[in-house]
Amino acid sequence: MIKSAEKITSDPDKLLKKNTALVHSDNQKVVSHVQRDSGDWIVNTLLIEGSDVAFKFMRKRAYRDLKGARVNITYYPDSEDVAGIKIEIMKIVRIRKS
């Protein structure tokens, strides 16, 4: 039985302690937010101000539009093959509006 809301929400400090490859950034401005269907999942792609790498996460349902919003994100670097070319991306593990 969950007694407090703290146990439901994920704490970025706990995530960072468990996995040293994770990076946490606060108050990042979203320049672009695109959602597209990929089977049963919806792929969300964000572009963050001052960064030229795409940030991606997947959800079962559509997410609210984040364009122009400030977000706190926890992510790790990854790569993706697009037309035979390896592209650097960031996989988002946790995202919250600031």
PyMOL commands that set and color helices and strands:
alter all, ss='L'
color gray80, all
select helices_A, chain A and resi 5-7+12-18
alter helices_A, ss='H'
color red, helices_A
select strands_A, chain A and resi 23-38+41-48+54-59+70-82+85-97
alter strands_A, ss='S'
color yellow, strands_A
deselect
rebuild
show_as cartoon
